[in-house]
Amino acid sequence: MQDHTGSTLAASIEDSLAERFGERLQVDPNLSGLDELARIAGHRVHRDFLDRPVEPTLLRLLCACALSAPSKSDLQQADILVVNDPPLRQAVIALMPDMPWLAQAPVLLVFLADGSRTPQLARLRGKPFPNHHFDLLFNAAVDSAIVMTTFMRAAAAVGLGSCPLSAIRDEAAQVSALLRLPERVIPVAGLACGWPAKAGHITPRLGLETTLHQDRYRQGDLDRQIDAYDRRRAAALPYRRQRAVERFGAAPFYGWSEDKARQYAEPLRADFGAFVRAKGFCLD
Ligand SMILES: Cc1cc2nc3c(=O)[nH]c(=O)nc-3n(C[C@H](O)[C@H](O)[C@H](O)COP(=O)(O)O)c2cc1C
């Protein structure tokens, strides 16, 4: 006999993924772990939070779960920094003025790429360290992103909502000074977290024909795929306002590709490489 919960969860996953990709996938209701898949498939960021604190013990638990994520070569180069002190929090948030909603987020975290410890191991154990090159940074940044994703999943499992913040890198040098980040430790992303005030919504993604490859990379008819995605997305989740109208005018149809093209018609965070170099990482 089929489990009723299984079929409900399977239907919910199918619905979420149809909304996401414009394609209905078949989900076997007898699979285990459907509740986790349903949360993953139904992912949405949250920027609107209840006025309800997140208990420190719960936050510590979620951080420990996040830091249980896999780590490249077991080098453990990702850290989490909890910004709790009110004046410090205010100073950090003030560096992201486009995101006033951050003031209402009960939890503010910064996920760090920590390239400082591995060279310290070499010093401690009297070994050479011929690895001051780009891979040191890349590995630590990838680990940090995996830890953040794992935190988001753990948070979602207990009913919390979150939103990553690349904006933490807009004023990276100031953030670094405020948080006293040592040499070879840089912020990868911030994360706002709390109990969601709204259900949020699913954001449609590019179709799987564009982003899921089989054996070899296949570009296909990318222009047509982007056009189709723009239309599907606009039908479900139209943009409420157009970007940079004074520069580009008002478009009769304003889709995702128009928005992203306008967004990246400006140099964004072009000084980040200089910051990373100044923190002691090598980008070659
Ligand atoms: C690495 C990363 C950085 C992000 N930075 C910001 C940010 O600075 N501000 C913000 O409001 N949202 C930020 N977001 C959230 C994205 O805007 C959001 O994930 C995207 O619009 C898709 O929505 P969804 O996650 O609900 O599917 C970030 C997401 C990621 C993964």
The ligand as an SDF file (V2000), in Angstrom:
LIG
                    3D

 31 33  0  0  0  0  0  0  0  0999 V2000
   26.3440   33.7120   -3.2340 C   0  0  0  0  0  0  0  0  0  0  0  0
   25.0240   34.4590   -3.1660 C   0  0  0  0  0  0  0  0  0  0  0  0
   25.0110   35.8020   -2.8690 C   0  0  0  0  0  0  0  0  0  0  0  0
   23.8140   36.4920   -2.7750 C   0  0  0  0  0  0  0  0  0  0  0  0
   23.8360   37.8080   -2.4040 N   0  0  0  0  0  0  0  0  0  0  0  0
   22.6750   38.4700   -2.1970 C   0  0  0  0  0  0  0  0  0  0  0  0
   22.6880   39.8130   -1.7050 C   0  0  0  0  0  0  0  0  0  0  0  0
   23.7380   40.4220   -1.4890 O   0  0  0  0  0  0  0  0  0  0  0  0
   21.4940   40.4110   -1.4750 N   0  0  0  0  0  0  0  0  0  0  0  0
   20.2990   39.7720   -1.7020 C   0  0  0  0  0  0  0  0  0  0  0  0
   19.2370   40.3680   -1.4420 O   0  0  0  0  0  0  0  0  0  0  0  0
   20.2540   38.4920   -2.1750 N   0  0  0  0  0  0  0  0  0  0  0  0
   21.4180   37.8310   -2.4190 C   0  0  0  0  0  0  0  0  0  0  0  0
   21.3950   36.5340   -2.8560 N   0  0  0  0  0  0  0  0  0  0  0  0
   20.1070   35.8610   -3.0700 C   0  0  0  0  0  0  0  0  0  0  0  0
   19.7750   35.7570   -4.5600 C   0  0  0  0  0  0  0  0  0  0  0  0
   19.3530   37.0030   -5.0270 O   0  0  0  0  0  0  0  0  0  0  0  0
   18.6990   34.6730   -4.7440 C   0  0  0  0  0  0  0  0  0  0  0  0
   19.2430   33.4350   -4.3780 O   0  0  0  0  0  0  0  0  0  0  0  0
   18.2140   34.6310   -6.1990 C   0  0  0  0  0  0  0  0  0  0  0  0
   17.4960   35.7900   -6.5020 O   0  0  0  0  0  0  0  0  0  0  0  0
   17.3570   33.4250   -6.5030 C   0  0  0  0  0  0  0  0  0  0  0  0
   16.2930   33.3390   -5.5720 O   0  0  0  0  0  0  0  0  0  0  0  0
   16.0660   31.9970   -4.7600 P   0  0  0  0  0  0  0  0  0  0  0  0
   17.3180   31.6990   -3.9940 O   0  0  0  0  0  0  0  0  0  0  0  0
   14.8730   32.2820   -3.8620 O   0  0  0  0  0  0  0  0  0  0  0  0
   15.7590   30.9260   -5.7610 O   0  0  0  0  0  0  0  0  0  0  0  0
   22.5820   35.8270   -3.0030 C   0  0  0  0  0  0  0  0  0  0  0  0
   22.6040   34.4670   -3.3350 C   0  0  0  0  0  0  0  0  0  0  0  0
   23.8080   33.7830   -3.4210 C   0  0  0  0  0  0  0  0  0  0  0  0
   23.8000   32.3130   -3.7530 C   0  0  0  0  0  0  0  0  0  0  0  0
  1  2  1  0
  2  3  1  0
  2 30  2  0
  3  4  2  0
  4  5  1  0
  4 28  1  0
  5  6  2  0
  6  7  1  0
  6 13  1  0
  7  8  2  0
  7  9  1  0
  9 10  1  0
 10 11  2  0
 10 12  1  0
 12 13  2  0
 13 14  1  0
 14 15  1  0
 14 28  1  0
 15 16  1  0
 16 17  1  0
 16 18  1  0
 18 19  1  0
 18 20  1  0
 20 21  1  0
 20 22  1  0
 22 23  1  0
 23 24  1  0
 24 25  2  0
 24 26  1  0
 24 27  1  0
 28 29  2  0
 29 30  1  0
 30 31  1  0
M  END
$$$$
